[in-house]
Amino acid sequence: MERERLRPWIRLDKDLYKILKVKAMEADTDLESFLGELLDLGYGARYGV
């Protein structure tokens, strides 16, 4: 299975990478910032922050 690398600790399936890249473009931001926002939202939802 092919994977795209953003940072050493972020590995994404190629199809997921394409989807997230489009969503980041729709949000008018770069992919790493978009992923950071998603991680922050997930952390906030999990821990009530």
N, C-alpha and C positions, 0 to 999 in steps of 0.2 A: 504494500500500500504506500503510495507516495504521500509525503508530508512536506508542508512548507515550514520554514523556520523563520521566526521573527527575532526572537532572542533565544539564548541557549535553553531557557526553561519553558519556552512556549512552542509547542509543536501542534500543528493543526492538520487534520485530514484535508486533502486538496480541495474537495467539494465544499467543505465548511469554510475553508480559507476564501474561496471565491464568493460565497454568500456573504461572509462578514465584510469582505472588501467592498462589495456593492453597498451594503448597509452603511458602512463608514462614509462612502462617497455621498450617499443620500443625506447623511447627517452633517456633511461638509466638514469632515475632520479626517485625520490620517488614521490608519488602521491601528497603530499601537495606542493612540489616545482613546480610540473607540473601545478597544479591548480593556484598557485601564478603567474606563467608565463602567463597563460590564462587570468587571471584577469588584469594583467599589459597590455597585448596586447589589451584587450577590452577597458580599460580605455584610453590607448593611441589613439586608433582608434576613440573613442567617443570625446575626448577633444583635439586631435591633439598634444599630448605630445610625 
